[in-house]
């Protein structure tokens, strides 16, 4: 597993999805380190559920009062946050602001 020090950019898409665009390619084995980097910046203490598939992983967690999901798809090099329900979507802009403030964007 490579040492991960790459940054990222964020894009909020139609108030439904917060896409994370990593500055360097990553491998499926890196997903744990990448998710831990994001969770540390959000002060997420524990996750609720972690689902792993052949090329996709999703991690369900609480942040503030929202239940959110962090998704990774290795083959498309995609990473995104989404709300677990429609009510949770209102937290995505706040999540974006928090991540941008700690990453210096």
N, C-alpha and C positions, 0 to 999 in steps of 0.2 A: 504494500500500500504506500502510495506516495505521500509526502508531507504536504498538507493542504494549507496554502497561504493565499490562495487567490480570492480576489474580491468579487463583487457581484453588482449588478444593477437591478432595479425593481421597476416593474411596469404593471399598473393596475388596469385590468382589461374589463371594461363595461361594468365596473363595480361588482363583478362576480368572481374574479380570479386575480390573485396577485402573483405575477410571474417573476421568478428569480432567474436572472441571466448571469451565469457564472462566467468569469473572465477567462477561464481555462477549461479545457476538456477534463472530465472526471470519469472514474470507473465505478461500477456497481459496488465494489468493495469500499469506496470512499463515502458512500451514502451516510453511514453512521457518523463519521467525522463532520460531514457537511451539515447534517441535521443538528448535531451538537453545537456547531458554531452558531447556527441561527437561533437555537433554543437558548444558548447562553446570552446572546444579545437581547433576547426577549425576557430573560429571567424565568423561563419555563423550568419548573422544578421536577415535574414528572409527566410522563405521557400516559395516555389511557389505553392505547392499542397500537400495535405495530403489525402491519400485514405485509408479507413479502411474497412476490411472485417471481416468475422467470426473469423479467426485465423491469418490473415496476414494484415500488414500495410506497406505502402510505402510512403515516403516523398521525394518529388522532390525539389531540391535546387540548387543554383548557388554557386560555389566555384572557386575562381580565374576567369578563363575564361570558365570554364566547367559547363555544366548542368549535375548533378549527381542525383542518386536515392539511398536513404537509405531504405533497406527492413528489415522487421522483420517477422518471422513466429514463432508464439508461440508454436505450437505443436511439431515442430522439434527443437525448441530452436535455430533457425538460425537467423543470422543477417549478412547482407552484403551490400556493396556499389557496384553500377554498373554505367556505363555511360549511359546517356539518348540516346546517339548516338555513332556510331563507333569512331568519332573524339574525343569524350570526354574520351575514354578509356586511352589515353596517360597520363591523369592526375592522374590515380589511384596510380602509384608508388609515386608521389609527395604527394598525400593524405596520403598514408601509412607513408611516412617519417615524415610528419607533426604530425600525431597522435603519432608516436613512440617517437618523440622528446619531446612532452609535457607530455607524460605518463611515461617517464623515461625508456623506453624499449631499 
